[in-house]
């Protein structure tokens, strides 16, 4: 089937028919990221998945981010490069708001931030700041690669939340498309709150409205990279409740506009949430208003 016909299929078939065509093996039916199953436990999903630590993922991420760093691409997301920047405008607005109330200074703790994707996506709009520190917390092999190839006076890489906070006290915590891939996401929240950062923003959280949280296996198509890993698709109320009592919900928004999550028996979407730290602010850090 020609590329033009494939493009027409993707543009004009409704999502339900696209999923049906893919499951039936129709040649040329476009494939995207698939969410499969309804696992009783995280361990059950893990047994069916390949994991996120595969070396091919790091190497593809490194190649893509190097293109952005060297000016050969505008931005990168999930190892895919783009010729124009795809901003998350709610994220950018809250980054700028935090900097404005902190005297034109911004320190971001980016948990699960890969090789600095969000930093490179937003750096042009943050270039006017008097001070910018962007600390990525990642797996050790990502930290080693990031430190060797991408760290500069603004971007740094750390293996723990505590190490990042000791390097520079954060005033903004970013969790972009990460909590759904942690076996026990609730375990990291006290450490994040203990940094004293007044603002925490979750971007690109997969939400299934009005149905229970579901553990699935996410399959990434080989056109991106060959991998599969456990993933949670969250009930919205259950997701927000994870952050209590350390954080209070202050804002919410649609993320990845136009994207949907299809899994057997349910359809979801990506959402973003802004939370405020309920503990007293650190000295020198203004509380959100």
PyMOL commands that set and color helices and strands:
alter all, ss='L'
color gray80, all
select helices_A, chain A and resi 3-12+15-23+42-47+55-69+89-101+117-126+140-149+161-167+179-181+186-194+236-241
alter helices_A, ss='H'
color red, helices_A
select strands_A, chain A and resi 34-39+75-77+80-82+105-111+131-137+155-158+172-176+199-207+214-220+227-233+247-254+260-263+266-277
alter strands_A, ss='S'
color yellow, strands_A
deselect
rebuild
show_as cartoon
